[in-house]
Amino acid sequence: MTVEDVRNVLGARVICGEEHLKREVHTACGADMMSDVLAFVKDQCVLLTGLCNTQVIRTAQMMDVVCIVFVRGKKPDQAMTELAKECEIPLLCTGHRMFSACGMLYESGLRGGASY
């Protein structure tokens, strides 16, 4: 799956990083607690979150997250968008709730990976 596939499955809007839509995505993580992201994120992961602050971008950068999808219609502010551009992390936004968005990606073949 690619970032573009994620966008299409979720009907998401690209906020920034359109030039990175061909990146491969192998796993997904849905979390609002960045400590969970640090503990469970696997390689080439898409992060789904409703948390909107720069800590999300910094955490994604540390964990080599492929892209971030903001759920529940949340939209990052200008500072977050600029930081994501600097870090070359695409940001997407969907109106779906996290549970639904994760389920839609799961149905499309994306998995979370083992947590052990």
C-alpha positions in Angstrom: 0.0 0.0 0.0 1.2 3.6 -0.6 0.3 6.9 1.1 -1.9 7.6 -2.0 -3.8 4.3 -1.3 -4.3 5.4 2.3 -5.6 8.7 1.1 -8.0 7.0 -1.3 -9.3 4.4 1.2 -10.0 7.1 3.8 -11.2 9.8 1.4 -8.5 12.0 3.1 -7.3 15.4 2.1 -3.6 16.0 1.6 -2.5 18.9 3.8 1.1 18.8 2.8 3.6 16.3 1.3 1.8 15.6 -2.0 5.2 14.8 -3.5 5.5 11.8 -1.1 2.3 10.0 -2.0 4.2 7.1 -3.7 5.9 6.1 -0.4 5.2 2.5 0.7 3.2 1.9 3.8 3.5 -1.5 5.5 1.8 -1.1 8.9 -0.5 1.3 10.7 -0.8 2.6 14.3 -3.8 4.5 15.7 -2.9 6.4 18.9 -3.4 9.7 20.7 -0.7 8.9 23.2 2.8 9.4 21.7 4.3 7.0 24.3 2.2 4.3 22.6 3.6 5.3 19.2 7.2 5.1 20.6 6.4 1.6 22.0 4.5 0.0 19.1 5.4 1.7 15.7 7.0 -0.6 13.1 8.8 0.2 9.9 7.1 2.2 7.2 4.1 3.0 9.3 1.2 5.4 8.9 0.2 7.1 12.1 -3.5 7.8 12.7 -4.2 10.3 15.5 -6.5 13.0 16.8 -3.7 14.7 18.7 -2.8 18.0 17.1 0.5 19.4 18.4 4.1 19.5 17.3 5.0 16.6 19.5 3.1 14.4 17.0 5.5 15.5 14.2 8.6 15.1 16.3 7.5 11.6 17.4 6.8 10.7 13.8 10.2 12.0 12.8 12.0 9.9 15.5 10.1 6.7 14.5 10.5 7.2 10.7 6.7 7.3 10.3 5.8 7.4 6.5 2.8 9.8 7.0 0.4 11.1 9.6 -3.4 11.0 9.2 -5.4 13.3 11.5 -8.8 11.7 12.2 -12.1 13.2 13.4 -11.6 16.2 11.1 -8.7 17.5 13.1 -6.5 19.9 11.2 -2.9 20.8 12.1 -2.0 24.4 12.6 0.6 26.3 10.4 3.5 25.5 12.8 2.8 21.8 12.6 2.4 21.9 8.8 5.7 23.8 8.4 7.5 21.3 10.7 6.1 18.4 8.7 7.3 19.9 5.5 10.8 20.3 6.9 10.7 16.7 8.1 9.3 15.5 4.7 6.3 13.9 6.5 3.0 14.0 4.5 0.0 15.1 6.5 -3.5 13.9 5.7 -6.9 14.7 7.2 -10.0 12.6 7.3 -13.4 13.0 8.9 -13.6 9.4 10.0 -13.2 8.5 13.6 -10.0 6.6 14.5 -11.7 3.2 15.0 -13.4 3.5 11.6 -10.3 4.7 9.8 -8.2 1.9 11.3 -10.9 -0.6 10.3 -11.0 0.7 6.7 -7.3 0.4 6.3 -7.3 -3.1 7.9 -10.1 -4.2 5.4 -7.8 -2.9 2.6 -5.0 -5.2 3.8 -2.9 -2.9 6.0 -1.9 -4.5 9.3 -0.6 -3.3 12.6 2.3 -5.7 13.1 3.0 -7.8 16.1 3.4 -5.9 19.4 6.0 -8.2 20.9 
